[in-house]
Amino acid sequence: MALSLTAQLNKLSLSSSKQTLKSFEGFKAVQAAAPAAKAVQMPFRRTPLRVQAARIGGVEVPNQKYVEFSLQYIYGIGHTTAKAILVSTGVENKRTKDLTEEELTKLREEVDRYTIEGDLRRFNALNIKRLKEIGCYRGRRHYNNLPVRGQRTKNNARTRKGKAKPIAGKRK
């Protein structure tokens, strides 16, 4: 039967106070500690807590960048929309870490008015699915992984078509 870690420590400290231990459950100890009542506690320094990133619209935006650029980490918010959000909320464009909780709340409320992240991705995916289902030209181009917006495909279009496939017997 497995004893808890504290029970094992108590058992060891009571057995002998000056016995040298080789190893204990993966930990190395130089000497067994004195009984638990006389244990000396080391001063423990904890680093102060700091916020790594602010959460806006379900996305952690970077702390070190200006708000205008931090907002662009949210899918669906570009440069123009980020500027419009700052103007409509009245928040000054400063580093994200310097924002007050009140300013962050204003930004969150304004960002929630836009279609962003998962909703926007779902909306786009459903539109493409609809085009494929009705079998229109654009839908067929999506289905065949070819350029959709009228680009030529004889020479380029490698982004959509992928790596060139060699054709047997084709030589110049």
Solvent accessible surface area in square Angstrom, and as a share of the most:
residue,aa,sasa,rsa
1,M,227,1.01
2,A,98,0.76
3,L,84,0.42
4,S,67,0.43
5,L,92,0.46
6,T,93,0.54
7,A,39,0.30
8,Q,37,0.17
9,L,91,0.45
10,N,74,0.38
11,K,133,0.56
12,L,52,0.26
13,S,15,0.10
14,L,135,0.67
15,S,78,0.50
16,S,38,0.25
17,S,53,0.34
18,K,168,0.71
19,Q,94,0.42
20,T,94,0.55
21,L,33,0.16
22,K,183,0.78
23,S,76,0.49
24,F,29,0.12
25,E,117,0.52
26,G,78,0.75
27,F,128,0.53
28,K,181,0.77
29,A,37,0.29
30,V,129,0.74
31,Q,116,0.52
32,A,12,0.10
33,A,64,0.50
34,A,45,0.35
35,P,54,0.34
36,A,72,0.56
37,A,103,0.79
38,K,152,0.64
39,A,60,0.47
40,V,133,0.77
41,Q,166,0.74
42,M,158,0.71
43,P,121,0.76
44,F,167,0.69
45,R,227,0.83
46,R,195,0.71
47,T,111,0.65
48,P,119,0.75
49,L,175,0.87
50,R,186,0.68
51,V,110,0.63
52,Q,126,0.56
53,A,27,0.21
54,A,7,0.06
55,R,128,0.47
56,I,2,0.01
57,G,21,0.20
58,G,56,0.53
59,V,30,0.17
60,E,103,0.46
61,V,0,0.00
62,P,33,0.21
63,N,17,0.09
64,Q,108,0.48
65,K,86,0.36
66,Y,89,0.34
67,V,1,0.01
68,E,19,0.08
69,F,96,0.40
70,S,2,0.01
71,L,0,0.00
72,Q,61,0.27
73,Y,114,0.43
74,I,1,0.01
75,Y,81,0.31
76,G,39,0.38
77,I,7,0.04
78,G,37,0.36
79,H,82,0.37
80,T,110,0.64
81,T,33,0.19
82,A,0,0.00
83,K,99,0.42
84,A,47,0.37
85,I,0,0.00
86,L,15,0.08
87,V,123,0.71
88,S,72,0.47
89,T,21,0.12
90,G,64,0.62
91,V,10,0.06
92,E,120,0.54
93,N,58,0.30
94,K,49,0.21
95,R,93,0.34
96,T,5,0.03
97,K,106,0.45
98,D,78,0.40
99,L,18,0.09
100,T,75,0.43
101,E,118,0.53
102,E,122,0.55
103,E,33,0.15
104,L,19,0.09
105,T,58,0.34
106,K,84,0.36
107,L,0,0.00
108,R,74,0.27
109,E,105,0.47
110,E,18,0.08
111,V,0,0.00
112,D,100,0.52
113,R,187,0.68
114,Y,79,0.30
115,T,80,0.47
116,I,20,0.10
117,E,41,0.18
118,G,35,0.34
119,D,84,0.44
120,L,38,0.19
121,R,126,0.46
122,R,137,0.50
123,F,120,0.50
124,N,57,0.29
125,A,58,0.45
126,L,103,0.51
127,N,50,0.25
128,I,61,0.31
129,K,112,0.47
130,R,124,0.45
131,L,12,0.06
132,K,88,0.37
133,E,126,0.56
134,I,112,0.57
135,G,38,0.36
136,C,43,0.26
137,Y,119,0.45
138,R,128,0.47
139,G,1,0.01
140,R,131,0.48
141,R,47,0.17
142,H,35,0.16
143,Y,167,0.63
144,N,86,0.44
145,N,89,0.46
146,L,43,0.21
147,P,9,0.06
148,V,29,0.17
149,R,216,0.79
150,G,67,0.64
151,Q,103,0.46
152,R,215,0.78
153,T,40,0.23
154,K,183,0.77
155,N,119,0.61
156,N,111,0.57
157,A,19,0.15
158,R,106,0.39
159,T,137,0.80
160,R,90,0.33
161,K,65,0.27
162,G,33,0.31
163,K,180,0.76
164,A,62,0.48
165,K,154,0.65
166,P,134,0.84
167,I,119,0.61
168,A,105,0.81
169,G,81,0.78
170,K,143,0.61
171,R,221,0.81
172,K,247,1.05
